[in-house]
Amino acid sequence: MTDEQRDRARKALELAIDEVGGASRLAEKLEITRGAVYQWDVCPADRCVDVEKHSGIPRTALRPDVFR
């Protein structure tokens, strides 16, 4: 992942968290702990589809290095 892709992915994750009402709410929807969400630098590739489903933020924005 390039620095530019990482920056975009971080911003997309922040937006996704905001869209669902916070990290606790996202964690609840994903059935994981809030701490797990807070540990993410960028959204893990295996969580992108679910984060997209709940937030509306496209997986291509969440992980531009994986999804095109």
C-alpha positions in Angstrom: 0.0 0.0 0.0 1.4 3.4 -1.0 1.4 6.3 1.5 -1.3 8.0 -0.6 -3.5 4.9 -0.6 -3.0 4.5 3.2 -4.0 8.2 3.8 -7.2 7.7 1.7 -8.0 4.4 3.4 -7.6 6.0 6.9 -9.9 8.9 5.9 -12.5 6.4 4.4 -12.4 4.4 7.7 -13.0 7.6 9.7 -15.9 8.5 7.5 -17.3 4.9 7.8 -17.1 5.1 11.6 -18.9 8.5 11.5 -21.6 7.3 9.2 -22.6 4.5 11.5 -22.5 6.6 14.6 -19.1 5.8 16.1 -16.7 3.0 16.7 -18.9 1.4 19.3 -21.8 1.2 16.9 -19.7 -0.1 14.1 -18.2 -2.8 16.4 -21.8 -3.8 17.4 -22.8 -4.1 13.8 -19.7 -6.2 13.0 -20.1 -8.3 16.2 -16.6 -7.4 17.4 -15.2 -5.4 20.3 -14.9 -1.7 20.2 -11.2 -2.1 21.0 -10.8 -4.1 17.8 -12.1 -1.2 15.7 -9.9 1.3 17.6 -6.8 -0.9 16.7 -7.4 -0.6 13.0 -5.1 1.7 11.1 -7.0 0.9 8.0 -10.0 -1.4 7.6 -8.9 -5.0 7.4 -9.6 -6.4 3.9 -11.7 -9.2 5.3 -14.0 -6.6 7.0 -14.4 -4.2 4.0 -17.6 -5.8 2.6 -19.4 -5.6 6.0 -18.2 -2.1 6.7 -19.4 -1.0 3.2 -22.8 -2.7 3.9 -23.3 -0.8 7.2 -21.7 2.5 6.3 -22.2 3.0 2.6 -18.5 3.7 2.2 -17.3 1.7 -0.8 -14.7 -1.1 -0.3 -12.6 0.6 -3.0 -12.2 3.6 -0.7 -11.6 1.5 2.4 -8.9 -0.6 0.8 -7.8 0.9 -2.5 -4.8 -1.5 -2.5 -7.1 -4.6 -2.5 -10.3 -3.6 -4.3 -10.2 -1.7 -7.6 
